[in-house]
Amino acid sequence: MFRHTSRRLLPWACGAVAAAAAVGAVSRPSLVNEVPTELKLERRAPAPPSRSELLEKLQKTNQFDVLVIGGGASGAGSALDASTRGLNVALLEMNDFASGTSSKSTKMAHGGVRYLEKAVWELSKAQLDLVIEALNERAHLLYTAPHLCKVLPIMIPVYKWWQVPYFYVGTKMYDFFAGSQNLKSSYLLSASAAGEVAPMLDASKLKAGLVYHDGSFNDSRMNATIAVTAIENGATVLNYMEVKRLIKNPEDGKVEGAVAMDRETGKEYAVRAKVVVNATGPFSDRLLQMDNHPEGLPDDKILDAINKDSTIATEVAVANPKMVVPSSGVHIILPSYYCPKNMGLLDAETSDGRVMFFLPWQGKVLAGTTDIPMKQVPANPTATEADIQDILKELQHYIKFPVKREDVQSAWAGIRPLVKDPRKNLSDTQGLVRSHLVFTSKNGMVTISGGKWTTYREMAEETVNEVVKVGKFVNAKPCITRKLKLSGAEHWDANLPALLSQQYNIPPLLAEHLSQNYGTKAAQVCELFEDDRANMLPVSLAADKPTSIDYNAFRYPYTIGELKFTMTHEYARTPLDFLMRRTRYAFLDAKQALKAVDGTVKVMGDALGWDSAKRVAETKYAIEYIKTFGV
């Protein structure tokens, strides 16, 4: 299995891993009376359909009920909803699942305390309805994927006496409007207590702290899990399938499918469907261009000119969008000492009036976000140095110790797809939709755009309701996603990490990581460790000549076995799929992730049969892309 790995390195590394895993286990006596447990480990479950099998199904199906274009949160959610209603569904994603906006959120499942404040001051029932809707969906997110979404207390530091009752009433209203779905009651901390909880804050300036509760989740892992769950329910879901044109009825111009190219082989597939859904997020205008073109083609003349000498950071995906009103939101990752380990911080009064979050996430601190209007939709939005400095400047107002640029371990930008209803006068500012927008074009294509991660399920339900109406699917079943457990959530229990450590003799950090990312399917990764202990090696050590062999290689729990599992069970096809989305390596520590590129390419190349030219190309692109993450 590792015949190409350095012979001198492998015995040493395997021994190091085995020794670390076995600490304290040598003289452990067996228990006479085993404690019964209800926890179930999915040890050797069959793998889902392979990519080749899904492609074969795509080619052999004469007509699907629904073709979803776009594999982000709303697209994958729509595919899952439609497939559980008994519809025959195909989903095509040009890149990878969550490769765009859906992997670059603030990682919060929330109703939005700032939206509640705006609803009160503007006496806006519509704004309040959005908050209540999101609070309800927050609870469903926690229920359907408890391994990926957790309750997170968030403290608002209060520096003025008059703000104490103001924020107290606000957080209590937040609890009230959540109703029976409220997570935990908000509470007030004294200045000294707030200082103890968050010692990095200057307690001499604090008057109090208000703590409320929201959800925190892993967005790209959630997206991949939704896609896998859709496949488990019969959907044909494929990444790296680029839609080249829409198939239109020559008589009435109705959209009847799409021609898509497999980006791995160049082969084209004509995919026909009764209803086509545009779920491409910030790129929605491109599909609408195709919808308006008589032959279903995009208008690429302007794009070709703009992207003539473009780089990863400057490539434009949509020029002069008509429906999407893009804005860039930047986040940075900092070491864990920038906020409490189990409680987030909310800066309610930044210098420019924005709300800034500082949240514990994946063992680090996530800080952001900015809100910068844009005229065009970039293919790969990146954080500028000015954006990074802006966040650091706000943070320094509250932190006692110096805030340093070198502490930034990763930085990225995502496009927030605010939308205007294209059926209305575009010059009318009232056309700007505060939430999401679902509509059907004159040619029968259903578009879903806007919204936020927290309400993805409700957005998908509304989209499929429209699909059922357009396609006249009278036999479609009712929506069941409100109570549907996602893949890996069935029988999940908070004690799973302990069981994994005991059953497979793996370190607690690794067991916790696998449990929180794969749920009950974590045991299948552990079975790979049992098959070959070399699979427990950090992925950075899989290269023929690792760039470094030191403590840093073992700081993160991303193993060769996990990489292999994501290829066979979650359709990871490139190094970036694994380093950025199946795991969050590059999001958490871009410099360290760069050192794992060679090992990732080695394992993937061996498994997928890449030649030397393909390996060089994948290595080069992965390194160039990760370098745009603030390093």
C-alpha positions as CSV (number, residue, x, y, z in Angstrom):
1,M,0.0,0.0,0.0
2,F,2.9,2.3,0.8
3,R,5.5,0.8,-1.5
4,H,6.5,4.3,-2.8
5,T,6.9,5.8,0.7
6,S,10.4,6.3,2.0
7,R,11.5,3.0,3.6
8,R,13.5,4.8,6.2
9,L,10.6,7.1,7.2
10,L,7.7,4.5,7.3
11,P,8.9,2.3,10.1
12,W,9.8,5.3,12.3
13,A,6.5,7.1,11.6
14,C,4.4,4.0,12.1
15,G,6.2,3.3,15.3
16,A,5.6,6.8,16.5
17,V,1.9,6.6,15.8
18,A,1.5,3.2,17.4
19,A,3.4,4.3,20.5
20,A,1.3,7.4,20.9
21,A,-1.9,5.4,20.5
22,A,-0.9,2.7,22.9
23,V,0.1,5.0,25.9
24,G,-1.5,3.7,29.0
25,A,-2.9,0.6,27.2
26,V,-0.1,-1.9,27.9
27,S,-1.1,-3.1,31.3
28,R,-4.8,-2.3,31.2
29,P,-6.8,-5.1,32.8
30,S,-10.0,-6.3,31.0
31,L,-13.3,-5.6,32.6
32,V,-15.2,-8.5,34.1
33,N,-18.6,-6.9,33.6
34,E,-18.8,-5.0,30.4
35,V,-21.1,-2.0,30.5
36,P,-23.9,-2.4,28.0
37,T,-24.2,0.4,25.4
38,E,-26.8,1.5,22.9
39,L,-24.2,3.1,20.7
40,K,-23.9,1.6,17.2
41,L,-20.7,1.7,15.1
42,E,-21.1,1.4,11.3
43,R,-18.0,-0.6,10.9
44,R,-18.1,-2.2,7.4
45,A,-21.1,-0.5,5.7
46,P,-21.0,-0.7,1.9
47,A,-19.6,2.3,0.1
48,P,-22.0,4.5,-1.9
49,P,-22.1,4.3,-5.7
50,S,-18.8,5.2,-7.3
51,R,-18.3,8.1,-9.6
52,S,-18.3,5.8,-12.6
53,E,-21.5,4.2,-11.5
54,L,-23.2,7.6,-11.1
55,L,-22.0,8.7,-14.5
56,E,-23.3,5.5,-16.0
57,K,-26.7,6.1,-14.3
58,L,-26.6,9.7,-15.7
59,Q,-26.0,8.4,-19.2
60,K,-28.6,5.7,-19.1
61,T,-31.5,7.7,-17.7
62,N,-33.6,9.1,-20.6
63,Q,-35.2,11.8,-18.5
64,F,-35.0,12.8,-14.8
65,D,-37.8,14.4,-13.0
66,V,-35.5,17.1,-11.7
67,L,-32.1,18.4,-12.7
68,V,-30.4,20.6,-10.1
69,I,-27.5,22.7,-11.3
70,G,-25.3,23.7,-8.4
71,G,-24.0,21.7,-5.5
72,G,-23.9,24.2,-2.7
73,A,-26.2,24.3,0.3
74,S,-29.4,25.2,-1.6
75,G,-28.6,22.9,-4.5
76,A,-27.7,19.8,-2.4
77,G,-30.6,20.6,-0.1
78,S,-33.0,20.7,-3.0
79,A,-31.7,17.4,-4.4
80,L,-32.2,15.8,-1.0
81,D,-35.7,17.2,-0.5
82,A,-36.8,16.1,-4.0
83,S,-35.3,12.6,-3.8
84,T,-37.0,12.0,-0.4
85,R,-40.3,13.0,-2.1
86,G,-39.9,10.1,-4.5
87,L,-38.6,12.2,-7.5
88,N,-35.8,11.0,-9.8
89,V,-33.1,13.6,-9.2
90,A,-29.8,14.5,-10.8
91,L,-27.5,17.2,-9.5
92,L,-24.5,18.6,-11.4
93,E,-21.8,20.8,-9.7
94,M,-19.1,22.5,-11.8
95,N,-16.5,22.3,-9.1
96,D,-16.8,20.5,-5.7
97,F,-19.6,20.6,-3.2
98,A,-19.3,23.8,-1.2
99,S,-16.4,25.0,-3.3
100,G,-18.0,28.5,-3.3
101,T,-20.0,30.5,-0.8
102,S,-21.2,27.5,1.1
103,S,-17.7,26.8,2.6
104,K,-17.0,30.4,3.5
105,S,-19.7,31.4,5.9
106,T,-19.4,32.5,9.5
107,K,-20.2,28.9,10.5
108,M,-23.2,30.0,12.6
109,A,-26.7,28.5,12.7
110,H,-28.5,31.5,13.9
111,G,-31.6,33.7,13.8
112,G,-29.6,36.9,13.8
113,V,-29.6,39.1,16.8
114,R,-28.7,42.1,14.6
115,Y,-31.7,41.4,12.4
116,L,-34.0,41.3,15.5
117,E,-32.6,44.7,16.6
118,K,-33.4,46.1,13.1
119,A,-36.9,44.5,13.2
120,V,-37.6,46.3,16.5
121,W,-36.3,49.7,15.5
122,E,-37.9,49.6,12.1
123,L,-41.1,48.0,13.4
124,S,-40.7,45.5,10.6
125,K,-42.9,42.4,10.8
126,A,-41.2,41.1,7.6
127,Q,-37.8,41.3,9.3
128,L,-39.1,39.7,12.5
129,D,-40.6,36.9,10.5
130,L,-37.2,36.2,9.0
131,V,-35.6,36.0,12.4
132,I,-38.3,33.6,13.7
133,E,-38.0,31.4,10.5
134,A,-34.2,31.2,11.0
135,L,-34.6,30.4,14.7
136,N,-36.8,27.5,13.8
137,E,-34.4,26.2,11.2
138,R,-31.5,26.6,13.6
139,A,-33.2,24.0,15.8
140,H,-33.7,21.6,12.8
141,L,-30.0,21.9,11.9
142,L,-29.0,20.9,15.4
143,Y,-31.5,18.0,15.2
144,T,-30.6,16.6,11.8
145,A,-26.8,16.8,12.2
146,P,-25.9,16.8,15.9
147,H,-22.3,15.7,15.1
148,L,-21.8,18.7,12.8
149,C,-23.8,21.4,14.6
150,K,-23.4,22.4,18.3
151,V,-24.9,24.9,20.7
152,L,-22.5,27.8,21.2
153,P,-22.8,30.5,24.0
154,I,-21.9,33.9,22.8
155,M,-21.0,36.8,25.1
156,I,-21.6,40.5,24.2
157,P,-19.1,42.5,26.2
158,V,-20.9,45.7,27.5
159,Y,-18.8,48.8,28.1
160,K,-21.5,51.4,28.9
161,W,-24.0,51.2,31.7
162,W,-27.0,52.2,29.6
163,Q,-26.3,49.2,27.3
164,V,-26.8,46.7,30.0
165,P,-30.6,46.8,30.1
166,Y,-30.7,47.4,26.3
167,F,-28.7,44.2,25.5
168,Y,-30.4,42.2,28.3
169,V,-33.9,43.0,26.9
170,G,-32.6,42.2,23.4
171,T,-31.2,38.7,24.3
172,K,-34.4,37.9,26.2
173,M,-36.5,38.8,23.2
174,Y,-34.2,36.5,21.1
175,D,-35.1,33.7,23.5
176,F,-38.8,34.6,23.5
177,F,-39.1,34.5,19.7
178,A,-37.4,31.2,19.5
179,G,-40.3,29.8,21.6
180,S,-40.1,26.1,22.2
181,Q,-37.0,26.0,19.9
182,N,-34.9,28.1,22.3
183,L,-31.6,26.5,22.9
184,K,-30.7,27.8,26.4
185,S,-31.8,30.9,28.3
186,S,-29.6,34.0,28.0
187,Y,-28.0,35.4,31.2
188,L,-26.2,38.4,32.6
189,L,-22.6,38.3,33.8
190,S,-21.0,40.8,36.1
191,A,-17.9,42.6,34.9
192,S,-15.6,40.4,37.1
193,A,-17.4,37.2,35.9
194,A,-17.1,38.3,32.3
195,G,-13.4,39.0,32.8
196,E,-12.9,35.5,34.2
197,V,-14.7,33.9,31.2
198,A,-12.8,36.0,28.7
199,P,-9.4,36.9,30.3
200,M,-8.2,38.3,27.0
201,L,-10.6,41.3,27.4
202,D,-9.7,44.4,29.4
203,A,-11.9,43.8,32.5
204,S,-11.2,47.4,33.8
205,K,-13.4,48.7,30.9
206,L,-16.2,46.1,31.2
207,K,-19.5,46.9,32.8
208,A,-21.1,43.5,32.3
209,G,-21.4,40.6,29.8
210,L,-24.6,39.3,28.2
211,V,-24.6,35.7,27.1
212,Y,-27.0,34.2,24.6
213,H,-26.9,31.0,22.6
214,D,-26.8,30.1,18.9
215,G,-25.5,27.2,16.8
216,S,-22.0,26.7,15.4
217,F,-21.4,24.2,12.6
218,N,-18.9,23.0,10.0
219,D,-20.4,24.3,6.7
220,S,-18.5,22.4,4.0
221,R,-18.8,19.1,5.9
222,M,-22.5,19.8,6.3
223,N,-22.7,20.4,2.5
224,A,-20.9,17.1,1.6
225,T,-23.1,15.2,4.1
226,I,-26.3,16.6,2.5
227,A,-25.0,15.5,-0.9
228,V,-24.1,12.0,0.3
229,T,-27.5,11.7,2.0
230,A,-29.2,12.7,-1.2
231,I,-27.3,9.9,-3.0
232,E,-28.3,7.5,-0.3
233,N,-31.9,8.4,-1.1
234,G,-31.5,7.6,-4.8
235,A,-30.3,10.9,-6.3
236,T,-27.6,11.0,-9.0
237,V,-25.2,13.6,-7.6
238,L,-21.9,14.5,-9.3
239,N,-19.2,17.1,-8.8
240,Y,-16.9,18.4,-11.5
241,M,-19.6,18.4,-14.1
242,E,-19.7,21.7,-16.0
243,V,-22.9,22.8,-17.7
244,K,-22.0,24.1,-21.1
245,R,-25.5,24.9,-22.3
246,L,-29.2,24.4,-21.5
247,I,-31.3,22.0,-23.7
248,K,-34.3,23.9,-25.0
249,N,-37.4,22.8,-26.8
250,P,-37.0,24.1,-30.4
251,E,-40.7,25.0,-30.6
252,D,-41.5,26.9,-27.4
253,G,-38.0,27.5,-25.9
254,K,-38.8,25.6,-22.7
255,V,-35.8,24.4,-20.7
256,E,-35.6,20.6,-20.9
257,G,-32.2,19.8,-19.5
258,A,-28.5,20.6,-19.9
259,V,-25.4,19.4,-21.7
260,A,-22.7,18.9,-19.2
261,M,-19.0,18.1,-19.5
262,D,-17.2,15.8,-17.2
263,R,-14.2,18.0,-16.3
264,E,-12.0,14.9,-15.6
265,T,-12.4,13.2,-19.0
266,G,-13.9,15.9,-21.2
267,K,-16.8,13.7,-22.1
268,E,-20.2,15.4,-22.6
269,Y,-23.5,14.2,-21.3
270,A,-27.0,15.3,-22.4
271,V,-29.1,15.3,-19.3
272,R,-32.8,15.7,-19.8
273,A,-35.3,16.6,-17.1
274,K,-38.9,17.6,-16.7
275,V,-37.8,20.5,-14.5
276,V,-34.4,22.3,-14.2
277,V,-33.4,24.1,-11.0
278,N,-30.8,26.9,-11.1
279,A,-29.1,26.7,-7.6
280,T,-25.8,28.3,-8.5
281,G,-25.8,31.0,-5.8
282,P,-23.6,34.0,-6.8
283,F,-23.4,32.6,-10.3
284,S,-27.2,32.5,-10.9
285,D,-27.0,35.2,-13.6
286,R,-24.9,32.9,-15.8
287,L,-27.7,30.3,-15.9
288,L,-30.3,33.0,-16.4
289,Q,-28.2,34.2,-19.5
290,M,-28.4,30.6,-20.8
291,D,-32.1,30.6,-20.1
292,N,-32.7,33.8,-22.1
293,H,-30.5,32.6,-25.1
294,P,-32.4,30.8,-27.9
295,E,-29.8,28.1,-27.9
296,G,-29.2,27.9,-24.2
297,L,-25.7,29.3,-24.4
298,P,-24.0,31.8,-22.0
299,D,-22.6,35.2,-23.2
300,D,-18.9,34.7,-22.6
301,K,-17.5,37.5,-24.9
302,I,-17.1,39.9,-22.0
303,L,-15.8,37.2,-19.7
304,D,-13.2,36.0,-22.2
305,A,-11.8,39.6,-22.5
306,I,-11.7,40.2,-18.7
307,N,-10.1,36.8,-18.0
308,K,-7.5,36.9,-20.7
309,D,-4.6,37.3,-18.3
310,S,-6.4,36.5,-15.1
311,T,-5.0,34.6,-12.1
312,I,-6.7,32.5,-9.4
313,A,-7.4,35.6,-7.4
314,T,-8.5,37.9,-10.3
315,E,-10.7,35.5,-12.4
316,V,-14.2,36.8,-12.9
317,A,-17.1,34.3,-13.0
318,V,-20.0,36.7,-13.8
319,A,-19.6,40.1,-15.3
320,N,-22.2,42.8,-14.7
321,P,-24.7,40.5,-12.8
322,K,-28.4,41.6,-13.2
323,M,-30.0,39.6,-10.4
324,V,-27.3,39.0,-7.8
325,V,-26.0,42.0,-5.8
326,P,-22.7,40.6,-4.6
327,S,-20.8,41.7,-1.5
328,S,-17.6,40.2,-0.1
329,G,-17.4,38.9,3.4
330,V,-13.9,38.2,4.8
331,H,-13.0,36.0,7.7
332,I,-9.7,35.2,9.4
333,I,-8.4,32.4,11.6
334,L,-6.4,33.2,14.7
335,P,-4.9,31.0,17.5
336,S,-7.2,29.8,20.3
337,Y,-6.1,32.4,22.8
338,Y,-8.0,35.2,21.1
339,C,-11.3,34.2,22.6
340,P,-12.7,31.7,25.3
341,K,-12.4,28.1,24.2
342,N,-16.1,27.4,24.7
343,M,-17.7,30.8,24.2
344,G,-17.8,33.2,21.3
345,L,-17.6,37.0,21.5
346,L,-19.8,39.5,19.7
347,D,-18.6,43.0,19.0
348,A,-21.8,44.9,18.7
349,E,-20.2,48.3,18.1
350,T,-17.5,48.3,15.5
351,S,-16.1,51.6,14.2
352,D,-18.2,51.4,11.0
353,G,-21.4,50.1,12.6
354,R,-21.0,46.4,11.6
355,V,-21.3,43.4,13.9
356,M,-18.1,41.5,14.4
357,F,-17.9,37.9,15.7
358,F,-15.0,36.2,17.4
359,L,-15.9,32.5,17.6
360,P,-14.2,29.3,18.8
361,W,-14.2,27.0,15.8
362,Q,-12.3,23.7,15.2
363,G,-9.8,24.6,18.0
364,K,-9.1,28.1,16.6
365,V,-10.8,31.5,16.6
366,L,-12.9,32.6,13.6
367,A,-13.1,36.4,13.3
368,G,-15.2,38.4,10.9
369,T,-16.9,39.5,8.9
370,T,-16.6,42.4,6.5
371,D,-19.3,43.5,4.0
372,I,-17.8,45.0,0.8
373,P,-20.1,45.7,-2.2
374,M,-18.8,44.3,-5.5
375,K,-19.7,45.0,-9.2
376,Q,-18.7,41.6,-10.5
377,V,-18.8,38.1,-9.2
378,P,-15.3,36.7,-8.8
379,A,-14.6,33.0,-9.4
380,N,-12.4,32.7,-6.4
381,P,-12.9,35.7,-4.0
382,T,-9.9,36.4,-1.9
383,A,-9.2,38.4,1.3
384,T,-7.1,41.6,0.7
385,E,-4.5,42.8,3.2
386,A,-6.8,45.8,3.9
387,D,-9.6,43.4,4.8
388,I,-7.4,41.5,7.2
389,Q,-6.1,44.6,8.8
390,D,-9.6,45.9,9.3
391,I,-10.6,42.9,11.3
392,L,-7.4,43.0,13.4
393,K,-7.9,46.7,14.1
394,E,-11.4,46.0,15.5
395,L,-10.1,43.2,17.6
396,Q,-7.3,45.3,19.2
397,H,-10.0,47.5,20.7
398,Y,-10.9,44.7,23.1
399,I,-7.8,42.5,23.5
400,K,-5.3,43.2,26.2
401,F,-2.3,41.7,24.4
402,P,-0.9,42.9,21.1
403,V,-2.9,41.7,18.0
404,K,-0.3,40.6,15.5
405,R,-0.6,40.0,11.8
406,E,1.6,36.9,12.0
407,D,-1.1,35.3,14.2
408,V,-3.4,35.2,11.2
409,Q,-3.2,31.5,10.1
410,S,-5.7,31.7,7.3
411,A,-7.9,34.4,5.6
412,W,-10.6,34.0,3.0
413,A,-13.5,35.8,1.4
414,G,-17.0,34.6,0.4
415,I,-19.7,36.2,-1.8
416,R,-22.9,37.0,0.0
417,P,-25.5,36.6,-2.8
418,L,-28.1,39.3,-2.1
419,V,-30.6,39.2,-4.9
420,K,-33.0,41.4,-6.8
421,D,-36.2,40.0,-8.3
422,P,-35.5,40.1,-12.0
423,R,-39.2,40.2,-12.7
424,K,-39.3,43.7,-11.2
425,N,-37.7,47.1,-12.2
426,L,-34.0,46.6,-11.4
427,S,-33.7,50.3,-10.5
428,D,-36.2,49.9,-7.8
429,T,-34.4,49.4,-4.5
430,Q,-37.4,47.6,-3.1
431,G,-36.6,44.8,-5.5
432,L,-33.7,43.8,-3.2
433,V,-34.8,40.6,-1.4
434,R,-33.9,40.5,2.3
435,S,-34.1,36.7,2.4
436,H,-34.1,34.2,-0.5
437,L,-35.9,34.2,-3.8
438,V,-37.6,31.3,-5.6
439,F,-39.1,32.0,-9.0
440,T,-39.8,30.3,-12.3
441,S,-38.8,31.9,-15.6
442,K,-41.0,32.1,-18.7
443,N,-39.0,29.1,-20.0
444,G,-39.8,27.0,-17.0
445,M,-36.5,27.1,-15.2
446,V,-36.8,27.3,-11.4
447,T,-34.2,29.6,-9.7
448,I,-33.3,29.6,-6.0
449,S,-30.9,32.3,-4.8
450,G,-30.1,34.4,-1.8
451,G,-30.7,33.3,1.8
452,K,-28.2,32.0,4.3
453,W,-27.0,28.6,5.5
454,T,-29.3,28.4,8.5
455,T,-32.4,28.4,6.3
456,Y,-31.0,26.1,3.6
457,R,-33.6,23.3,4.4
458,E,-36.6,25.7,4.3
459,M,-35.2,27.2,1.1
460,A,-34.9,23.7,-0.4
461,E,-38.4,22.8,0.6
462,E,-39.8,25.9,-1.0
463,T,-37.8,25.2,-4.1
464,V,-39.1,21.7,-4.5
465,N,-42.6,22.9,-3.8
466,E,-42.2,25.1,-6.9
467,V,-40.7,22.1,-8.8
468,V,-43.7,19.9,-7.9
469,K,-46.0,22.7,-9.1
470,V,-44.1,23.3,-12.4
471,G,-43.6,19.7,-13.2
472,K,-47.1,18.7,-12.2
473,F,-45.8,15.9,-10.0
474,V,-49.1,15.0,-8.4
475,N,-47.7,11.8,-6.9
476,A,-44.9,13.5,-5.1
477,K,-44.7,12.7,-1.4
478,P,-44.8,15.4,1.3
479,C,-41.5,17.0,2.5
480,I,-39.8,15.0,5.3
481,T,-36.5,16.8,5.7
482,R,-37.6,18.6,8.8
483,K,-37.1,15.4,10.8
484,L,-34.7,13.6,8.5
485,K,-31.3,12.6,10.1
486,L,-28.4,13.3,7.8
487,S,-25.8,10.6,6.9
488,G,-23.8,9.8,10.1
489,A,-26.4,11.3,12.4
490,E,-28.4,8.1,12.9
491,H,-27.9,6.8,16.4
492,W,-25.2,9.4,17.0
493,D,-24.3,9.9,20.7
494,A,-22.0,12.4,22.5
495,N,-20.1,9.4,23.9
496,L,-19.0,8.2,20.5
497,P,-15.5,9.6,20.8
498,A,-15.0,7.5,24.0
499,L,-16.3,4.4,22.3
500,L,-14.0,4.9,19.3
501,S,-11.0,5.4,21.5
502,Q,-11.8,2.2,23.4
503,Q,-12.6,0.1,20.4
504,Y,-9.8,1.2,18.1
505,N,-7.2,2.3,20.6
506,I,-6.8,5.7,19.0
507,P,-5.9,9.0,20.7
508,P,-8.8,11.1,22.1
509,L,-8.1,14.0,19.8
510,L,-8.4,11.8,16.7
511,A,-11.5,10.1,18.1
512,E,-13.1,13.5,18.8
513,H,-12.2,14.8,15.3
514,L,-13.7,11.7,13.5
515,S,-16.8,11.7,15.6
516,Q,-17.6,15.4,15.1
517,N,-17.0,15.2,11.3
518,Y,-18.3,11.8,10.3
519,G,-20.7,10.9,13.1
520,T,-21.5,7.2,13.3
521,K,-19.6,6.6,10.1
522,A,-16.3,7.5,11.9
523,A,-15.9,3.8,12.6
524,Q,-15.4,3.1,8.9
525,V,-12.3,5.4,9.0
526,C,-11.1,3.6,12.0
527,E,-11.5,0.3,10.2
528,L,-9.0,1.6,7.7
529,F,-6.6,2.1,10.6
530,E,-7.1,-1.5,11.5
531,D,-6.4,-2.7,8.0
532,D,-3.1,-0.8,7.9
533,R,-1.7,1.2,10.8
534,A,0.1,3.3,8.2
535,N,-3.3,4.8,7.5
536,M,-3.1,6.6,10.9
537,L,-0.1,8.7,9.6
538,P,-0.7,12.4,9.1
539,V,-1.3,13.0,5.4
540,S,1.7,15.3,5.2
541,L,3.9,12.2,5.8
542,A,2.6,10.3,2.8
543,A,4.8,12.0,0.3
544,D,7.9,10.3,-1.0
545,K,10.0,13.1,0.5
546,P,8.0,15.0,3.2
547,T,8.9,18.6,3.4
548,S,9.2,18.4,7.2
549,I,9.2,15.7,9.8
550,D,8.6,17.4,13.1
551,Y,5.9,18.0,15.8
552,N,3.9,20.1,13.4
553,A,3.2,17.1,11.2
554,F,1.2,15.6,14.2
555,R,-0.6,18.8,15.3
556,Y,-3.7,18.2,13.2
557,P,-5.7,14.9,13.1
558,Y,-5.9,14.6,9.3
559,T,-4.8,11.1,8.3
560,I,-4.2,9.1,5.3
561,G,-7.1,6.9,6.3
562,E,-9.4,9.9,6.4
563,L,-8.3,10.9,2.9
564,K,-9.0,7.5,1.5
565,F,-12.4,7.4,3.1
566,T,-13.4,10.8,1.6
567,M,-12.4,9.5,-1.8
568,T,-14.5,6.4,-1.7
569,H,-17.4,7.7,0.4
570,E,-17.6,11.5,-0.2
571,Y,-16.3,11.9,-3.8
572,A,-13.2,13.9,-3.0
573,R,-11.4,14.2,-6.4
574,T,-8.7,16.8,-5.9
575,P,-6.2,17.8,-3.2
576,L,-8.3,20.9,-2.5
577,D,-11.4,18.8,-2.0
578,F,-9.7,17.1,1.0
579,L,-7.5,19.9,2.3
580,M,-10.3,22.6,2.2
581,R,-13.7,21.0,2.3
582,R,-13.8,17.4,3.6
583,T,-11.3,18.6,6.2
584,R,-10.7,22.3,7.0
585,Y,-6.9,22.1,7.0
586,A,-6.3,25.1,4.7
587,F,-9.0,27.1,6.4
588,L,-7.4,26.5,9.8
589,D,-3.7,26.7,9.0
590,A,-2.8,27.6,5.4
591,K,0.9,27.4,5.9
592,Q,0.7,23.9,7.4
593,A,-1.7,22.8,4.8
594,L,0.8,23.6,2.1
595,K,3.1,21.0,3.6
596,A,0.4,18.4,3.2
597,V,-0.2,19.0,-0.5
598,D,2.5,16.6,-1.7
599,G,1.3,13.8,0.5
600,T,-2.3,14.3,-0.5
601,V,-1.4,14.2,-4.2
602,K,0.6,11.0,-3.6
603,V,-2.3,9.2,-2.0
604,M,-4.9,10.5,-4.4
605,G,-2.7,10.0,-7.5
606,D,-2.0,6.3,-6.5
607,A,-5.8,5.7,-5.9
608,L,-7.1,7.5,-9.0
609,G,-4.3,6.5,-11.4
610,W,-2.9,9.9,-12.1
611,D,0.1,10.2,-14.4
612,S,3.1,12.4,-13.6
613,A,1.7,15.4,-15.5
614,K,-1.6,15.2,-13.7
615,R,0.2,15.1,-10.3
616,V,2.3,18.1,-11.2
617,A,-0.7,20.1,-12.3
618,E,-2.7,19.2,-9.2
619,T,0.2,20.1,-6.9
620,K,0.8,23.4,-8.6
621,Y,-2.8,24.5,-8.6
622,A,-3.4,23.4,-4.9
623,I,-0.3,25.4,-3.8
624,E,-1.3,28.5,-5.8
625,Y,-4.8,28.4,-4.4
626,I,-3.9,27.8,-0.8
627,K,-1.5,30.7,-1.0
628,T,-4.4,33.1,-1.6
629,F,-5.6,32.3,2.0
630,G,-3.6,35.1,3.6
631,V,-0.2,33.5,3.7
